[in-house]
Each structure stands twice: as structure tokens, then as C-alpha cells.
Amino acid sequence: MTDYREKYLEMLKIVEQKIDEYVKFKHPTSIYEPFRYIMDSGGKRIRPMLAMICCGAVCGEPERALNGAVAIEILHNFTLAHDDLMDNSPFRRGRQTIHLKWDEPTAILTGDVMVGCAYALLPNFEQNRSASRIYEEFTKALIVVCEGQALDMEFDRKPSVVLADYFEMIEKKTAALLTASAAIGARCGDADEDLLKLIKEYAWNLGIAFQLQDDLLDLTADEANFGKKIGQDIIEGKKTYLILKANEKALDLESRKLLDNFYIHHGLPEEKVPAVRAMMQQYGVFNDIATEIDSFYRIAKSNLEKLPQSEYKEMLCWLTDTLLRRNY
Amino acid sequence: MTDYREKYLEMLKIVEQKIDEYVKFKHPTSIYEPFRYIMDSGGKRIRPMLAMICCGAVCGEPERALNGAVAIEILHNFTLAHDDLMDNSPFRRGRQTIHLKWDEPTAILTGDVMVGCAYALLPNFEQNRSASRIYEEFTKALIVVCEGQALDMEFDRKPSVVLADYFEMIEKKTAALLTASAAIGARCGDADEDLLKLIKEYAWNLGIAFQLQDDLLDLTADEANFGKKIGQDIIEGKKTYLILKANEKALDLESRKLLDNFYIHHGLPEEKVPAVRAMMQQYGVFNDIATEIDSFYRIAKSNLEKLPQSEYKEMLCWLTDTLLRRNY
């Protein structure tokens, strides 16, 4: 397979430039400074890139999706600003979170103004005849992402979470925004309904696989490149696929004790992480999740195969492989 | 002048029904229950009513603006949910605020999903050919209201606020959303640009007068009907028109001491409220604000006069008089 890294980085530069140009230090700086801070703090920019490439895959001119792509990246960062506050997370991408570097009201209000600034970037009807559909995709994503975060928070208080609940949550919290990114990109490229359906299915499957991969990496990543502590989800008491699957399968006394402690204390101390990892290994949970990831990955790839031939289609194949084969 | 109270209440019923019908207990209830709670807690519904009547004033069919009107009311309530949390206010309209009845993350996330639900109500291009303009008005209002709240919060930390800062803040925090309400109503009624300009000017002037009136009522309202404590702004250290004007005018030693204490301690104890009121009286500050209110009121009324004759134009005149002559 061709390596699209160089072409990807070229396109990424255009996205970064647009972000940089749009997110100015406007007045009042008390909200626009933290807005710029969070947008400047890096991140993989997967969502805007997905929008750009999907636009290319249906029409050949990715830059038609540029504003929509940046709108989605702003929406994504808005969710991070508010989620970090709600979860009381001190760091994100190796930097202090907004509510810690400034304060809680600033994190709330910065997130709020970001939503407005994201909407302000979406094309109007004079710029794109699918403007109403693009707005609808964007609004649906905003609503569903909030619902996903609500479910995620409910999980903390609810002992009886099962895998079906988990899949509903990641569908809303992760897959929905990736699907919206792809759909908005394709809409900006005037995709017909058949192409659009394929693109959305692709992105949805990619999104689920991507989140499962994220869960898996929490316990198996190469710590030096990962950017966060190994076992963070276990320490924080997150009910990920791994925990829920282990809870279904583990029967021996020691494993039950470990899991019961995880549930009762909403997480485990760091020194218990190796034991959790050994238990996952023992019960084949890492194999289970790898099988799941592979299954969503295959569907995503088969969706892509049905797209008309183009270098952007190839680029989506390359991106999908790159994202789902990362080990950090 | 005809009393439009009955007709107003009829229209209000339609707005309330639409709110009731739209804001359902959806899943997950952890956010849709507080969403319904805040929408159910009353309020004057001035913004959606303004949208409906302004639509009537340009086209004669107010119900064309119904969805947009409800979208604005949801946006307004979103700002209340987040402002109450940022200001740490325990009560709103005589009921516990969301962050107190539930918790802070719930107040944040409920506000966020409300923004999405508000956007979801705006007409698309198939429903209204001004859809893109309506979206733009709405987005601008969202951004500007956040900027207004940011300025308001900056005021708390800034000793040197002057009346010009105050006017910028209320323009953004209050007048912008009333202007958007009127503009969206008029857009839903396919107003031409001249009519639109008049309607927006009217609402802007009404908004400024309304906020000044609110500041005045804090110290002069009839407490039994007011629904909040007299002098609350003074107790909370809010830099309202009254305080800023008094700070410009008051020179005697006792008044300076009172004002310096207000500035240093970010507010005064309740027992100092009568002294503040006496000082305002002494320096003619109540007269000053009454003159300001009257001046914006007159401009608003003269904007209305230029509208084509209709019962909705009359209704706007009646509403303007009712709002600006209230004593609670």
C-alpha cells in the first residue's frame, strides 16, 4: 500500500493554518485566550482530516470541506474542555487543562463560545446547497456527544453496566463525531445519498474500532510514546470494554476480589495494574477485544472498497490502517 | 392604548405548549430531566414572545416563528443554567438551580445539550428560504452572549469599570439576545432588509432599557412581587449602572467610604442597602437612570412607529410599555 504520510501532512498543514487563522485573540481575552490555548495544544486532528479526505473521496476537492472540518475540530475540543472539567482531569496532552490553568467558570464559558464559533464556520446556503444538511449533521453530533458523555458519567454511579451499555456509550461519545466529520466532509463535496451512506458507515465502524483500540492501549501501549500513564482507565475506575468483558468471564476468587474492589472503590491503586493486566491475559480479554477491533476494521475497509477509485479513497485506506495499527 | 393582555396570553399558551411538547424526558434522563426542569420553571418568555409578535408585525402569521421562538427560549435558559453555575447562585425563580439540585457536571452538560436542541429547532432551507440568515443570527447571539458573560465576570476582578464598559456588557449580555429574538421572528416572516433593520433597532433599544430597568428595580422594586431580595446586586457586588454612576458622582466622605467598601469587599452586607439607596437618592442616580431608560424607550417606540400598521405593531407598543413600566 502506498504511504500517504506526506500528502496527509500537507493537508494537515492547511487545516492547522486555518485553525490558527480563525482562532484569534479576540476580545474579551478571558475566553478567547483559553480557546486558542486548547486549539494550540495539538492533538491528532483526525476529525478534520477525515472530513477533508472524505470530501476528496466524493468530489476531488478537499478544501471545499475546510471550514466544516475546522468547525468539527472546534466542537471536538469544546467537548474536551467541558469533559476535563466534569471529570476534574488536571492534564490533557501534557498540559494543564483550562479549569486548572484558569478556573472553572472560564472552562465553562470558553467551551460555550467555542460551540458558537464552530457553528459560525459552517457553510451557508449560498456557499453550499447542502448547508441545511450540514447543519443538521453538526447539530445531531453535538446532541449525541452530550448524550454519550451523560451515559459515561452515569456509568460511574451505576454498578450494573454491561457491554451493550458500553457500546451505546462509545457509539454516542466517539463514533457519532467521527461519523459527522465524514458526513460533513462528504456533504461539502456534494455526495449523493448512496455515497454518503457508505461514508457514514465507514466512519461509524472506524469510530467504534478506534475507541476499542483506545481502551486496549490503556493497558498495552508503549508508555514512552503513549503520552499518558499505563492503566489510567483502571486507576480512574472507567468501565471500559476490558473491564466489562473481564467481569463477564473471570470466575476465580482472586480475580473476583480484584474486580469487586475496582467496582466498590471506583478504580484501583496503580500497583494493582499489573494484576489486572495478568487477569485480562488469563481470561483472553485482550484477544476478545482484538477480535472485535478486527471485525469493525474489516467492515470499515469493505465500506471503503465500494467507493469509486481515487487517491483519496486510497488515503482513507491508509489512514484507517495507520489509526488501527498504532501502538500508542 | 388597547390592552393586548388577552391576545398576548393566547399566544403565550402556544409557546408554552410547544416548549412542553418539545422538551421531553428523553434518554439519558440525567440531562433531559434537568433540561425539562429549567424550562418548566417559568420565566416571562419575553424572547420567544418577541419573536412571535415581530414575525406578526412583518407578515401577519406569528406561528411561522414558533420553532425559532422556542429555540431562543432554550438558548436563553442554557445561559441561565451556566451563568447560575459560574456565579454559584443557589436559586432561580424561587427554585434550586440545576448545579445545586443535581450537581455541577449535570449543569454543564445539560446546558450543552440544550444548545444542540435549540439549533435542532431552527428552520431548514426547505422550511424557510431565510434559513441561513436565521442560523447566522442565532449563532451570533450565542457568541455575543458568551462574550457578555465573560465581560460581566471580568468586572468582578476589575476595579476600574466605567459606564462605557457597562453599556458594552449589557449590549452583549442582554440586548443581543432580544435583538436576535426580534430578528429571527422577522426573518421567519420574510421581512425585507428595511423592516428588519427597524425591528432590530427597536429590540436593541428595548433590551438596553430593559436591563437598566432591571438594575433600577434591584433597589426600588416592590419586594413582595419582585421574586428576589431588594439590593441583591449591591450584596453580590455587581457593578450595575447605579453603582457606576454613584461612583462617578458621590464625593462626600461617607459615600466614598460606602463605595470603597463595596469595591474592596466585592459587595456590601444587607444592612448597608438602605444607606446605598439613600446615597443614590441624594446624588440623583435614580433620576439619571430613569432618564436613560426613558431615552432608550423613546427610541424603541419611534422605531415601532415606522412599522406598517397592524395589530402586531400595536401589540409591540403595548408590550414595550408593559415591560418598561413594570415595578417588579
Interface residues (C-beta under 8 A of the other chain):
Chain A: H27 P28 S30 I31 H82 L85 M86 E104 P105 I108 L109 G111 D112 V113 V115 G116 C117 Y119 A120 L122 N124 F125 E126 A131 S132 Y135 E136 F138 T139 K140 L142 I143 C146 E147 Q149 A150 L151 M153 E154
Chain B: H27 P28 S30 I31 H82 L85 M86 E104 P105 I108 L109 G111 D112 V113 V115 G116 C117 Y119 A120 L122 N124 F125 E126 A131 S132 Y135 E136 T139 K140 L142 I143 C146 E147 Q149 A150 L151 M153 E154
